[in-house]
């Protein structure tokens, strides 16, 4: 049944777990990383390339799709799955992250958020009900409740107001999308690095009966040690019988840490953005493509990787393409970085199921540093 969440294995030495979430477009096997397709496309990839990489679920963004091409267009063409040529599960961010990232172009009040479009300056009003309705019309598998995401550090009063508004909007979102349909709804827990504020936020959301719960407001200005400490404290506050989603995080090391804390779902622009900027994630750590050391290097980007890029290309060739500003450099790097992330999550899931999570974590040379 759509919305069923089952934990299939737990690690005995950490909070890591492997689970399955049934959605209208397939079962999501966790822990899972969602490639970011903000405007209905994972940058640098054709739809069939994304299908070949085989992510469990992809992420798109409600704010950006409302602006261009518009919900009406996507709905008229059969919904977001058909529009972007992706047959698997889709989760859409509500637009709450843009409250943080577009702070200079928005204002919010008790009823919702008003944005000035970053495209043409036109005004866009987003209410909790409108946000949920837009996601329902897009036909996505998982919709996110509208929230307020403050930066870190923020004054205590700002964090408390963010929690209060997020909880109030969550109630309105839940009422706008009753349980039992094909679109699942996740609530978002804010509170910054204040554990008690996070606890209060969870207590306010639990009675609403969301299909899953997300930790928002991380990786928004804090240093990595604070991020890791905050996630370790906040993740156990979320209900164990629902999916746990850590929004916008992060590096490969962040993912391993989050999984150890009991998080099921992740998303981040890091692998695709770094690919466009010529940085590859590998089993040996990050590699900068343009470095002169690769000018005559015949080795693949990662000798331990079996992605199409590593099977076909040398570092010297990738460096040549990157310096020549050939679009193929972005495609090849994006394929590799996403394969690295997705393969990492599959390895973590296998290790949890087979009682080897701690051993695998020790074997990863970068698991205690930025990936």
Secondary structure, DSSP 8 states (H G I E B T S, - for coil): -TT-EEEEEE-SSSS-EEEEEEETTEEEEESEEEEE-TTSS-TT--HHHHHHHT-SEEEEEHHHHHHTT-HHHHHHTT-HHHHHT--SEEEEE-SHHHHHHTGGGEEEETTEEEEE-TTT--EEEEEHHHHHHHHHHHT-SEEE-------SS--HHHHHHHHHHHHHHHHHHHHHS-TTSSSEEEEEE--TT-HHHHHHHHHHHHTT--SEEEE-S-SSS--HHHHHHHHHHHHTTS-TTSEEEETTB--HHHHHHHHHTT--EEE-SHHHHHHHTTEEEETTEEEETT-GGGTT--S-S-TT--SHHHHH--HHHHHHHHHTT-HHHHHHHHHHHHHHHHHHHHHHHHHHHTT-HHHHHHH-TTTTS--
